[in-house]
Amino acid sequence: MSDSSESSGLDGGSVLNRAPCPNCGEPWLRPTQLPGRLRCVNCLSRFELVSQCPNCGEHGTIARMSQTEDLQCQQCGASMLQVA
């Protein structure tokens, strides 16, 4: 059937291309006017991008994030977002 061709282009994460919210899990995180701050449009939670991983303590450089992998620690893979 054509399910495989349809699902490859209609996958929720690839269509929106946004990071999932740490609170509700939906891919609706959007940057706010303040650098390093994000807000979930779905649950209205606010998050701050931190430079030190809350899980392992590894330091990372905060830059303007355009990719979802930039919101994860390069060392352990934990989220670099904290509730603001």
C-alpha positions in Angstrom: 0.0 0.0 0.0 1.0 3.7 0.0 1.1 4.0 3.8 4.9 4.1 3.9 5.1 7.0 1.4 2.3 8.9 3.1 3.6 8.5 6.6 7.2 9.6 5.7 6.0 13.0 4.7 3.3 13.4 7.3 5.1 12.5 10.4 4.2 15.1 13.1 7.8 15.9 14.2 9.1 16.3 10.7 6.3 18.5 9.4 6.5 21.0 12.3 10.2 20.6 12.8 10.0 21.9 16.4 11.3 20.6 19.7 8.9 18.8 21.9 7.8 20.5 25.1 9.4 19.0 28.2 6.1 19.5 30.0 3.4 18.2 27.7 5.5 16.5 25.0 3.8 18.3 22.1 6.1 19.9 19.4 4.9 23.4 20.0 7.9 25.2 21.6 8.4 28.6 20.1 11.0 31.3 21.0 9.9 34.4 22.8 11.2 37.9 22.4 13.9 37.3 25.1 16.9 35.3 23.8 17.2 31.8 25.3 13.5 31.7 26.4 10.9 29.4 24.9 7.2 29.0 25.4 4.9 26.1 24.6 1.9 27.2 22.6 0.0 24.0 23.7 0.3 24.1 27.5 1.6 27.7 27.9 4.7 26.6 30.0 7.7 28.8 29.8 11.3 27.5 29.6 14.8 29.0 29.8 17.7 27.6 27.9 20.6 27.1 30.4 24.3 26.9 29.7 25.1 24.2 32.2 23.4 20.8 32.0 21.1 20.2 35.0 21.8 16.5 34.7 25.6 16.1 34.3 26.9 19.7 34.8 28.6 19.9 31.4 28.9 23.5 30.2 27.6 24.4 26.7 27.5 27.6 24.7 24.1 29.2 24.3 23.5 30.4 20.8 20.4 31.1 18.8 18.8 27.7 18.6 17.3 26.6 15.3 17.7 22.9 15.6 16.0 20.6 18.2 19.3 18.8 18.9 20.8 22.1 20.2 18.4 21.9 23.1 20.0 18.7 24.4 23.3 18.3 26.3 26.0 17.1 24.0 27.5 15.0 26.8 24.5 13.1 28.2 21.6 14.0 26.0 19.5 15.6 28.7 17.3 18.6 28.1 19.0 22.0 28.5 15.6 23.6 29.3 14.5 24.6 32.7 11.1 25.9 33.8 11.3 29.7 33.9 
